[in-house]
Amino acid sequence: MNRDFYKKSALIGITLLLPFLVFPHIARAAITEPVSLGTHAKILVPDSLLYFSYQNPGYLLLVEKSTQKAYLCQICNVDYPLKVYACSTGENRGPKCVKNDRKTPEGIYFITNSFKEQELSSIYGVRAFPIDYPNPLDRILGRKGYGIWIHGTNQPLKPRDTNGCIVFSNKDILELSRYISGRHTPIIITQKINFIERKGLQKEGSELKKFIMEWLETWKEGQIDRYMSFYRKDFDAQGKNWRQWRAHKRRLSRKYRTVDIKIDDLQILRENGIVLAKFDQTYSASGFFSNGVKRLYLQKKSPEWKITNEFFKKGKELAHKAPAKVQREKELLAITRLIFNWQRAWQEKDLQSYMTMYSRDFFSLGLDRDGWKRHKSEINKRYSRISVEISNLHIRLLSFERATARFDQEYRSDKYHDKGKKTIQLVKRNGRWKIKTETWAPSSRKRAR
């Protein structure tokens, strides 16, 4: 960032410099270096991402209608976007409410499908991704319409020039297609991004995660009165009000004395004061099994958060799948979780957690596990800041004991930057996947900074 950039920021009254705060002044370039804030500056971040469990590739697309910009962020480093794109949204302002109102929805959405150029009409450009509007909350609120897509265009991009879709240039939609995936990438569409202090956001995220975990425990333990204290009195789900829901849960608690409920891939997100907690849920009891995706919507209209709506979409039951396929899905999920926990520990310079992901017989660059630990410790001391971006992750399961993970890796520190292809060989030790070897091949020349 140069001096002119800072001067422009000062002229519009920005005293806390962070890429998100100056996004409207960035045309299309990637953010490659964090802005130095100084020791006394307060760090402001979008209030959208409250908690993310690091179990998937971890990208977020944040669309701001007021500026006609979209920000692609990696969840583990939401302070600094990976890319900033120009986009076009609905011709008319405000959230979509009815069919043909030429407005773009506002809320939290997910991709439902993916189409390539040969499958599309020319008006959609080279790629298209339908989103799940109207989502369950939209339906409850009576919002109508359908067919909202994220797609490209063969025409010059103009602001506020769509029937309600979110449109990018063909070049940008092709680039975005590397990062967005159906059930894992939140698409948050908002009129204007709300910024809060990072510490405040982290505190709220921790409180909401604790809220979800306590809600889960009371459900497991059949403490129905305490369980219902998590719900607002005007709660509604499956056509049942608060009292009917309580009676329903009491009947199930008496019927199934012992239950096992697990949740996975927890995401806690916010748009315009409404929080979505979304996760995979598996419910097991004597003679009964179900799994699927649950969405809890929460609001804070009093000192406490409360659940206002609950939705569950049943998935394909594991019992109906071949055992080998079930096992394969479990192993792929476990490896994905390992890779992104490894990335997070590396960035945070958490050497203790980082090394737990390596097998005892690890060997790379002529170093065994102990040598690798010393090597990483020296690097952590050398650099004050480390950033690692992962994209295009591909996992090949060779057996239920061996696997290979390959991905594009971009490494940045305060003095060094490189890009390349990383290959990790994994083995399963005592029921846990571990890294046995890793290799890296550069895709561009190394640059000292």
N, C-alpha and C positions, 0 to 999 in steps of 0.2 A: 504494500500500500504506500503511495507517495504522499508528499506534503499537500498537493492540491486536493487530494481525496479527503484528507482530514479537514482542510479549510472548507470544502463544500459541506461536509458533515456539520461543522460548527455553525455555518450560516443557517442551517435549518434547525438549529437548536438541539443537536444531538451531542450530548456530553459524554455518553458512555458508548465507546466504539466497539461494536461487535458485528460481524457480517450480517446477522439477521436484522440488525437495526438499519443497515444501509442497503439492504437488498433492493429497494425500489430504484436505486441509482446504479445497479449493476445490470448490464444488458443481458449477456448470455454466458459469461465466462464462468469457468469452474473456480470455486474458492480453493486456492492452493496453500495459503498460509494464514494461520490465525492472526487476528489483530492483537497487538500488545495492549493490554488494558492498564498496566501499572498495578502496584500492590494495593491501592486503596479503592480501585474502581469496583462497582457492583456489576456482576455479570448477569445480564438479562437474557432469557431464552424464551422461546414460544411455550405457552402453557399446555400445549396439546399432548405431549408425551409424559405420562405420569409414572408408568412402570412397564417394563418389557422383560421377558424371561430369557432372552438370548438363546432361544431354541430354534431359530430359523435364520435365514440370511440377514434379517434385520434392517430393512430399509423402510423409509416413510416418505410418502409424497404429500406435501402440504401445498394446497392451492389457495392463493389469496386473490379473491375476485376484485377487490378494490384496486389492486395494482396490476392485475392480469399477469401475475408471475406464479411460477410453481417452483418449489424447493425440494430437491431430492436430498434426504439426509440418511446417514447411517446411524442406526439407533444408538450404538455405543459411543457416538460422538455428535450428538444432536446440536451442540453449540455452533458447529461450523458445517454448512451444507456442502455436499459433494458437488452439486451442480445447481445453477439457477437458470430457469428456462422462461422464455416468453410464452404465453398461452392465450387462448381466446375462450371466453365463456359466453353465457346467454346474452342475447340482445337486450333483454329487460332485466332490471335490477331486482334484488330480493330473492329469497329461497323459493324453489319450485313448489307449487301447491296444486296445480291442476294441469291437465293435458293441454298441450299447445299454448302454454303461457310464455314460452320462449325464455324461461328462466333456468338457471343452473341450481341444482339442489345444494343445500348446506347441511353438513353432517359428517359422519364417519362411515366410510364405505369400503367394500372389498371387490376385487376383480372376480367375475363369474365365468369368463371365457376369454379366448385369445384367437385372433384371426390374422392371417398373413395376406399379403397383397393379392395373391391369386384367388383368394376366397372372398374378396371385397368388391363392392361397387367403387368407382373412381372417387366418389365424394368423401370416402373414408381414408384416402391416402394409402400408405404402404403397410400400416399396422393399425389394429383396433382392439380395444379391451372394454367390453361391457362391464358396468358396475351394478351392484345390487340395489339400485334405486327402483322402487321404494323399498327400503329396508324394514325390518319389523316395527321399529319405532315410527317411521313415516306412516305406515299403515294405521297404527293406533291413533296417530294425530290427524288422520283423514287426508293425507297428501296423496294426490293422484298423479297419473302419468306413468310413462315407462320409456325404455329405449335410450337411457343416458349412457353414452360411451365416452371413453378417452380414445382419441384417434388422431391420425395425421391428416394432412391436406395437400392436394396438388396445386392449390392456389396460394398467393401471398397471404401470410397470416395477418389478420386485422383484429384489433381488440373488440370485445363484446360483439361478436359477429356470428354467433351460433344459435341454434334452436334450443340449446340447453346443454349440449355436450361440451366437453373440455377438449380443445383442439390444439395440437402442437404442429410445428413444421415436420415434414417427413424425416429430416435428419435427426431432429430431437426425439421423435417417437421411436425411431429405431434404437437410439441410444438408451432411452428409458426402458425399452423392452428387455434389456439385459438385467434390470434390477427389480422390476415389479413382478410379483407372482400372486396367484389367486388368493389363497386363504391366509397368506402371511403378511402381505404388504398393505398396511392401512392407507387409504386415500382420504385425507381430511380436507374437506372443502369448506372454506370459511370466508365471510365478507372481509374481515380484517384480522390479522394475527394479533393476539393478545400476548404481551410480554410480561414476565414476572422474574424475580430474582431466582437464580439457579438453586440457591439453598432452600428457598421457599417451595420450589417445585419438587425438589428431592424429599422434603419433609412431607408434603402432601402425598407424594407417591408412596412413601413408606407407610403413612397412615392408612391409605386405601388398600395397600396390599395386606396389612394387618387386619383391616376390616373384612376382606374377602376370606382370609384364613380362619378368622374367628367364626364367621358365618358358616363356613364349611364344617368346622369342628362341632358346632351346636347341631347341625343337621346330622352328621354322623352319629353323634351321641344321643340323638332323639330328645334333645332339650327344646321342645317345640315352643314353649313360651319365650325363651331367650332367643331362639331362632327367629321368631316373628318380630322381635324388637328391632331387627335389621331392616324391616320393611316399613314404608310410610303407610299411613292409614288409608290413603286413597290409592293404594297399590292395586294393580290389575294384572292377571296372567291367566291364560287359557279360559277366559270368560269368567274367572272367579275374582271376587273382591277379597279384601283382607281377611274377613271372618271366614269366608268359604275356603280360602287358601289354608288357613290355620286348621280347619276341620279336616281338609284333605290330607294335610301332612300328618295330623294325629292318627288318622286311619292307617296310613302307610307305615307309620312308626310302630303301631301295634301289630300290623301284619308281618313286618320284617324287623325282628328284634335286633338282628346283627347285620349291619351293612358296611360295605367298604366303598368309599367314594373318593376317586382320585381326580385331580385336575392337572392339566398340563398346558404348556404354551400360553401362559397368562399374559394378556395385553390389557393395560389400563390407559385409556385415551380420553381426551376431552375436546369438545367443540361447543362454544357458546354456552358454557356453564353446565352442559350435560356430559356426564362421564359414562363411558362404556367400558365394562370389564368383560372381556371375551376370552374363552378358554375351551379346550377340549375336556370333556367330562366322561368318566367311566363309572358306572354305578353297578355294584354287584351285591346280591343278596341271595339267600337260599331260594333257588328256583326261579331267579329273575336276573337278567343282565341287560344293560343298555349302554350305548356309547354314542356320543355326538358332540355338537358344539353348543355351548350355552352363552347367552348374552344377558348380562345384568346392566340395566340403566339406572344410574344414581344421580340424585340431586342434593344440594345442600341449601335448604331453605330455612334451616334452623342451625344451631351450633354443630349438629351432627349430620353426617352423610346418611342417606336412607335409599333403599332400593325402591324405585317407582314402577319398573316393569321388568319382566323376566321372560326370556324366550329360549326354547330348546329345540334344536333341529337334530333329529335322530340320524345317526350315521349308519353305515353298513355294519352290522354286527360281526365282530371278529369270528364268532362261531361259524358263520356262513362262509368264511374264507379258508383256503387250504392252510394247514399249519405252517408250511414252509413260507408262504406269502406273509403270514402274520409275523413270523420271526424276522423275515427280511425287513419289513417295515419298522419293526422295533429297533433293529440294528442300525438302519440308516438314520433314524431319528437320534439314537444315542451318539452316533459319530458326528452328526451335524451339531448337536449340543456341545460335544467336546471341542470341535473346531472353533466355535464362536466364544466359548468360555476361555479357550487358549488365547484367542485374539484379544479378549478383554483383559486378561491377566498380563499379557505382553505390554499392552498400551499403558496399563496402570502401574507397570513396573512391580507387580506383585509376584516376586520371584518364588515365594513359597508355593502359591497356588499354581503358578506356571509350571514348576518342575513336577508337580503331582501328575501331570498329564503325559509324562515321559516314562517309558518302560525302563526297568533296571538295566536291560541289555541294549539301551539306546546307543547309537553310534552315528556321527555325522561330522564331516569336515575334519576327520582324523581325531575327533574328540569323543570320549565316552560320556556317560551321564554326568559324572562329577566335573569333567573338563568343560562340558557344555554349561553347567551351572556357573562355574567361575567366569567363563566367557561372557555370559549374559549379565552377571553381576558387574563386571567391568564396564559394559556398555551402558547399563543403567546409571552408573556413576558419571559417565562421560556426558550423557545427554540429559537435559532437564525436561524435555518433552519428547514423547514418542507417539506417533500416529500410524496405525496399520489399517489399510483399506483392503477388504477381500471382496472379490466379485467373480462371477462365473464358476461357482463351486460345483464340482462333479465328483460324486463318490461312487466307486466301483467296489461292490462286495464280492471278494474272491471266494470267500467261504464265511461261515459264521464265526471264524476265528481270525481272519485276515481281510484287510481292505486297503484301498488306495484312495486318497483324496487329492484332487488337483484343482487349483484355482489361480486367478490373477491376483497378484499381491503388489500393493504400492506402499512403500515404507517412507516415513518422513520423520525427521528429528530437527532440532534447531540448527544442526550443521550438516545434515546429510539427507539425500533423497535418492531412492531408486525404485524401479519397477521391474517386475519379472513374473515368471511362472514358478509357483511352488508346488512340489509334489511331496506328499506325506504318506509313508507306509505305516499302517496301524496293525496292532495285534491285540487280541483279547486276553487279558491276564486276570485271573480270579474274578471273572464276570464283568470286568471293566475294560473298555477300549483305552489303549495307550499308544503313544507315538513311538515307533521303533527307529525310523530314520526319516530325515527330511532333506530334500535337495532344492536348490533354487537356481534358475537360469535367467540372466538379465534379458529384458526386452528393449532396453535403452541404455545409453551411457550413464554411468553414475555421475552425480553432481554433488560436490561439496558446497555447503552453504553456511 
